[in-house]
Amino acid sequence: MASPEADVASLPHVTLIIYGRDDQAILLSTSLKFLHLIPGSQLHDFSRCGHSTQIED
């Protein structure tokens, strides 16, 4: 993670975390960490998608 956990945890916005199951750059564990750090966040994961989930699906 490039940002300190305290900064991520203090985000005041409802946050949608998108994860492609075939992502070779970001691990699922990183997305799960964001999910647990950001209050009110949601994680949606997509099969048959990599790092560019918003383009691929």
N, CA, C and O atoms as a GROMACS GRO file, in nm:
protein
  228
    1MET      N    1   0.084  -0.118   0.000
    1MET     CA    2   0.000   0.000   0.000
    1MET      C    3   0.088   0.123   0.000
    1MET      O    4   0.186   0.131   0.074
    2ALA      N    5   0.052   0.218  -0.082
    2ALA     CA    6   0.131   0.340  -0.095
    2ALA      C    7   0.092   0.444   0.010
    2ALA      O    8   0.171   0.534   0.040
    3SER      N    9  -0.028   0.435   0.066
    3SER     CA   10  -0.075   0.531   0.164
    3SER      C   11  -0.074   0.468   0.303
    3SER      O   12  -0.097   0.348   0.318
    4PRO      N   13  -0.046   0.549   0.404
    4PRO     CA   14  -0.051   0.496   0.541
    4PRO      C   15  -0.191   0.443   0.574
    4PRO      O   16  -0.291   0.501   0.533
    5GLU      N   17  -0.197   0.335   0.649
    5GLU     CA   18  -0.326   0.274   0.684
    5GLU      C   19  -0.418   0.374   0.754
    5GLU      O   20  -0.539   0.371   0.732
    6ALA      N   21  -0.364   0.459   0.837
    6ALA     CA   22  -0.447   0.558   0.909
    6ALA      C   23  -0.516   0.652   0.810
    6ALA      O   24  -0.632   0.690   0.831
    7ASP      N   25  -0.447   0.690   0.704
    7ASP     CA   26  -0.508   0.777   0.603
    7ASP      C   27  -0.620   0.705   0.529
    7ASP      O   28  -0.726   0.763   0.504
    8VAL      N   29  -0.597   0.580   0.496
    8VAL     CA   30  -0.700   0.501   0.427
    8VAL      C   31  -0.820   0.482   0.519
    8VAL      O   32  -0.934   0.497   0.475
    9ALA      N   33  -0.797   0.451   0.643
    9ALA     CA   34  -0.905   0.428   0.739
    9ALA      C   35  -0.986   0.553   0.768
    9ALA      O   36  -1.100   0.543   0.814
   10SER      N   37  -0.930   0.669   0.743
   10SER     CA   38  -1.002   0.793   0.772
   10SER      C   39  -1.082   0.846   0.653
   10SER      O   40  -1.140   0.954   0.661
   11LEU      N   41  -1.087   0.771   0.543
   11LEU     CA   42  -1.166   0.815   0.428
   11LEU      C   43  -1.313   0.828   0.468
   11LEU      O   44  -1.370   0.734   0.523
   12PRO      N   45  -1.375   0.944   0.442
   12PRO     CA   46  -1.513   0.964   0.486
   12PRO      C   47  -1.616   0.920   0.382
   12PRO      O   48  -1.736   0.931   0.407
   13HIS      N   49  -1.572   0.871   0.268
   13HIS     CA   50  -1.662   0.842   0.157
   13HIS      C   51  -1.703   0.695   0.152
   13HIS      O   52  -1.626   0.607   0.190
   14VAL      N   53  -1.825   0.672   0.105
   14VAL     CA   54  -1.866   0.536   0.073
   14VAL      C   55  -1.778   0.492  -0.043
   14VAL      O   56  -1.767   0.564  -0.143
   15THR      N   57  -1.715   0.376  -0.032
   15THR     CA   58  -1.613   0.336  -0.128
   15THR      C   59  -1.644   0.198  -0.186
   15THR      O   60  -1.671   0.104  -0.112
   16LEU      N   61  -1.641   0.188  -0.319
   16LEU     CA   62  -1.656   0.061  -0.387
   16LEU      C   63  -1.518   0.015  -0.431
   16LEU      O   64  -1.449   0.085  -0.506
   17ILE      N   65  -1.477  -0.102  -0.386
   17ILE     CA   66  -1.348  -0.161  -0.421
   17ILE      C   67  -1.376  -0.267  -0.526
   17ILE      O   68  -1.455  -0.359  -0.502
   18ILE      N   69  -1.314  -0.256  -0.641
   18ILE     CA   70  -1.334  -0.350  -0.751
   18ILE      C   71  -1.208  -0.432  -0.767
   18ILE      O   72  -1.098  -0.379  -0.772
   19TYR      N   73  -1.226  -0.564  -0.776
   19TYR     CA   74  -1.111  -0.654  -0.788
   19TYR      C   75  -1.135  -0.756  -0.898
   19TYR      O   76  -1.240  -0.820  -0.901
   20GLY      N   77  -1.038  -0.772  -0.986
   20GLY     CA   78  -1.041  -0.876  -1.088
   20GLY      C   79  -0.965  -0.997  -1.038
   20GLY      O   80  -0.849  -0.986  -0.998
   21ARG      N   81  -1.027  -1.112  -1.039
   21ARG     CA   82  -0.966  -1.233  -0.981
   21ARG      C   83  -0.837  -1.275  -1.052
   21ARG      O   84  -0.755  -1.347  -0.994
   22ASP      N   85  -0.818  -1.231  -1.176
   22ASP     CA   86  -0.696  -1.265  -1.250
   22ASP      C   87  -0.591  -1.155  -1.244
   22ASP      O   88  -0.497  -1.155  -1.323
   23ASP      N   89  -0.607  -1.060  -1.153
   23ASP     CA   90  -0.514  -0.948  -1.140
   23ASP      C   91  -0.375  -0.998  -1.102
   23ASP      O   92  -0.359  -1.069  -1.003
   24GLN      N   93  -0.275  -0.961  -1.180
   24GLN     CA   94  -0.137  -1.001  -1.154
   24GLN      C   95  -0.059  -0.891  -1.080
   24GLN      O   96   0.054  -0.914  -1.039
   25ALA      N   97  -0.121  -0.772  -1.064
   25ALA     CA   98  -0.051  -0.659  -1.003
   25ALA      C   99  -0.090  -0.636  -0.857
   25ALA      O  100  -0.005  -0.605  -0.774
   26ILE      N  101  -0.218  -0.653  -0.826
   26ILE     CA  102  -0.270  -0.628  -0.691
   26ILE      C  103  -0.323  -0.760  -0.635
   26ILE      O  104  -0.402  -0.828  -0.701
   27LEU      N  105  -0.281  -0.795  -0.518
   27LEU     CA  106  -0.328  -0.919  -0.455
   27LEU      C  107  -0.466  -0.899  -0.392
   27LEU      O  108  -0.502  -0.788  -0.352
   28LEU      N  109  -0.543  -1.006  -0.386
   28LEU     CA  110  -0.673  -1.001  -0.320
   28LEU      C  111  -0.657  -0.955  -0.175
   28LEU      O  112  -0.742  -0.884  -0.123
   29SER      N  113  -0.549  -0.995  -0.110
   29SER     CA  114  -0.528  -0.956   0.029
   29SER      C  115  -0.521  -0.805   0.046
   29SER      O  116  -0.563  -0.752   0.149
   30THR      N  117  -0.469  -0.734  -0.054
   30THR     CA  118  -0.466  -0.588  -0.048
   30THR      C  119  -0.607  -0.531  -0.055
   30THR      O  120  -0.641  -0.440   0.021
   31SER      N  121  -0.688  -0.584  -0.145
   31SER     CA  122  -0.827  -0.537  -0.156
   31SER      C  123  -0.904  -0.568  -0.028
   31SER      O  124  -0.985  -0.487   0.017
   32LEU      N  125  -0.880  -0.684   0.031
   32LEU     CA  126  -0.947  -0.718   0.157
   32LEU      C  127  -0.901  -0.626   0.269
   32LEU      O  128  -0.980  -0.591   0.357
   33LYS      N  129  -0.775  -0.586   0.267
   33LYS     CA  130  -0.726  -0.492   0.368
   33LYS      C  131  -0.800  -0.358   0.356
   33LYS      O  132  -0.841  -0.301   0.457
   34PHE      N  133  -0.816  -0.309   0.232
   34PHE     CA  134  -0.892  -0.186   0.210
   34PHE      C  135  -1.035  -0.202   0.262
   34PHE      O  136  -1.089  -0.113   0.327
   35LEU      N  137  -1.096  -0.316   0.233
   35LEU     CA  138  -1.233  -0.343   0.276
   35LEU      C  139  -1.246  -0.331   0.428
   35LEU      O  140  -1.342  -0.274   0.478
   36HIS      N  141  -1.149  -0.384   0.499
   36HIS     CA  142  -1.154  -0.380   0.645
   36HIS      C  143  -1.114  -0.244   0.703
   36HIS      O  144  -1.156  -0.208   0.813
   37LEU      N  145  -1.033  -0.170   0.630
   37LEU     CA  146  -0.988  -0.039   0.679
   37LEU      C  147  -1.090   0.072   0.656
   37LEU      O  148  -1.103   0.162   0.739
   38ILE      N  149  -1.163   0.068   0.544
   38ILE     CA  150  -1.251   0.179   0.506
   38ILE      C  151  -1.393   0.150   0.554
   38ILE      O  152  -1.457   0.057   0.506
   39PRO      N  153  -1.441   0.228   0.649
   39PRO     CA  154  -1.577   0.207   0.699
   39PRO      C  155  -1.679   0.224   0.586
   39PRO      O  156  -1.670   0.317   0.506
   40GLY      N  157  -1.776   0.135   0.581
   40GLY     CA  158  -1.883   0.146   0.482
   40GLY      C  159  -1.841   0.108   0.341
   40GLY      O  160  -1.915   0.134   0.246
   41SER      N  161  -1.726   0.047   0.325
   41SER     CA  162  -1.682   0.009   0.190
   41SER      C  163  -1.744  -0.125   0.150
   41SER      O  164  -1.789  -0.203   0.234
   42GLN      N  165  -1.745  -0.150   0.019
   42GLN     CA  166  -1.790  -0.276  -0.037
   42GLN      C  167  -1.684  -0.326  -0.133
   42GLN      O  168  -1.618  -0.247  -0.200
   43LEU      N  169  -1.667  -0.457  -0.138
   43LEU     CA  170  -1.574  -0.519  -0.231
   43LEU      C  171  -1.653  -0.605  -0.328
   43LEU      O  172  -1.729  -0.693  -0.288
   44HIS      N  173  -1.636  -0.578  -0.457
   44HIS     CA  174  -1.696  -0.660  -0.562
   44HIS      C  175  -1.582  -0.721  -0.642
   44HIS      O  176  -1.496  -0.649  -0.693
   45ASP      N  177  -1.582  -0.852  -0.653
   45ASP     CA  178  -1.478  -0.917  -0.732
   45ASP      C  179  -1.540  -0.978  -0.858
   45ASP      O  180  -1.654  -1.024  -0.857
   46PHE      N  181  -1.462  -0.979  -0.964
   46PHE     CA  182  -1.509  -1.023  -1.094
   46PHE      C  183  -1.420  -1.135  -1.146
   46PHE      O  184  -1.298  -1.123  -1.145
   47SER      N  185  -1.482  -1.244  -1.190
   47SER     CA  186  -1.405  -1.352  -1.250
   47SER      C  187  -1.370  -1.315  -1.394
   47SER      O  188  -1.433  -1.229  -1.454
   48ARG      N  189  -1.270  -1.382  -1.447
   48ARG     CA  190  -1.222  -1.361  -1.585
   48ARG      C  191  -1.182  -1.216  -1.612
   48ARG      O  192  -1.196  -1.168  -1.724
   49CYS      N  193  -1.133  -1.147  -1.509
   49CYS     CA  194  -1.085  -1.010  -1.524
   49CYS      C  195  -0.951  -0.996  -1.454
   49CYS      O  196  -0.924  -1.063  -1.354
   50GLY      N  197  -0.868  -0.907  -1.508
   50GLY     CA  198  -0.740  -0.880  -1.446
   50GLY      C  199  -0.739  -0.743  -1.382
   50GLY      O  200  -0.834  -0.703  -1.316
   51HIS      N  201  -0.628  -0.671  -1.401
   51HIS     CA  202  -0.606  -0.544  -1.335
   51HIS      C  203  -0.698  -0.433  -1.387
   51HIS      O  204  -0.726  -0.337  -1.314
   52SER      N  205  -0.745  -0.444  -1.509
   52SER     CA  206  -0.831  -0.340  -1.570
   52SER      C  207  -0.976  -0.387  -1.574
   52SER      O  208  -1.039  -0.390  -1.680
   53THR      N  209  -1.028  -0.424  -1.459
   53THR     CA  210  -1.162  -0.480  -1.449
   53THR      C  211  -1.268  -0.389  -1.512
   53THR      O  212  -1.360  -0.437  -1.578
   54GLN      N  213  -1.255  -0.258  -1.493
   54GLN     CA  214  -1.355  -0.164  -1.544
   54GLN      C  215  -1.358  -0.163  -1.697
   54GLN      O  216  -1.457  -0.122  -1.756
   55ILE      N  217  -1.251  -0.207  -1.762
   55ILE     CA  218  -1.244  -0.214  -1.908
   55ILE      C  219  -1.281  -0.355  -1.955
   55ILE      O  220  -1.349  -0.371  -2.057
   56GLU      N  221  -1.238  -0.454  -1.881
   56GLU     CA  222  -1.255  -0.593  -1.923
   56GLU      C  223  -1.398  -0.646  -1.905
   56GLU      O  224  -1.441  -0.736  -1.977
   57ASP      N  225  -1.472  -0.589  -1.810
   57ASP     CA  226  -1.609  -0.639  -1.786
   57ASP      C  227  -1.704  -0.522  -1.768
   57ASP      O  228  -1.824  -0.541  -1.747
   0.00000   0.00000   0.00000
